[in-house]
Structures are given as C-alpha cells and as structure tokens.
Amino acid sequence: MRGTQVITRVDVIRNGQVVFTESPLNHEFVAEWFDHEPSRRATDYYYVVVRQSDGERAWSSPLWVGDY
C-alpha cells in the first residue's frame, strides 16, 4: 500500500482484536502476515486499518475465513 502521507501504523484486526501491528514510518508498506494462532471459531473476519501522519485513516473490506 502507498499512503498520501507517511504511514505511521498498520493494524491487522481479527474478530475486533488487533493481532498484528507495524509502524513503518514510510510512504509505502508491503507485508506478508500469517495467523499462526487462529481462533477456535467456525468463522473469523480480518481487516486492516492504516493510519497516516496527517491523522487520516483507511480501512480494508473484511475478509471472512472459515468453514463454509
């Protein structure tokens, strides 16, 4: 992802809880993350929140993962 300002924080959220945080302090951020401790629920949802140095934020659409 590329921000219009410096990206100060990136959070991965699972079921409403932060499970990964990174503070790149750059205009670009690339990462690969694996959930090595998934919940025991039948379905989990994940999304990403990005914060910039100017106070602006961006959210991804949720990704639903589970037994369907």
N, C-alpha and C positions, 0 to 999 in steps of 0.2 A: 504494500500500500504506500501511497505517497500523500503526504499532507500538504496543505497550502501554507502551513507554518511548521515549526519544529514539533514533532510528535514527542510528547512528554511521558505518555503512559499508554500501554496496551493491556487490556484485561480480557481473558477468556472466562466466560461465565458458564457454569453448568448448573442447571436447575436453580438459578437465582444466587449461586455462591461463586465467588472468584476462585478459580482453580489454577490460574497462571497469570503472572504479571511481569511485564518487562518495561523498562524505561529507556528507550533507545536514544533520546535526545538528538534526533536527526530528522530530516525531511522524509526519509524513506525507512520502511521497516519490512523485512522479509523474515518469516519464521516457519518452522515446521514443529508441530506440537502433538504429542500422543498422550491420551489419557490412560495412564498405567494403573489408575485406581478408579475405574468407573463405578458408579453407584450400583446398588442391587435392584434398582427399579427396572420395570419392564421397558420403559421408555425414558430417555433423557433428552434434554434440549440444551444446546450450546449456542452462544452468540459472542461477538467480540465488540468491545467498547474501546474507542480510540480517543485520546484527549490530546489537544494541541496546546502550545504555549500561549495562544491568544484566548484560551478558555473555551473554544469551540470543541464539540464532541461529534463523533459519528458512531452509529451502531450498525452492525450487520443484521441481516434477517436471521431468525433462529434456524438451526439445523436440528431436526428430530432424528434421534438414533435409537433403535431398539428392535424388539421382536414384533414384527407385523404379520 
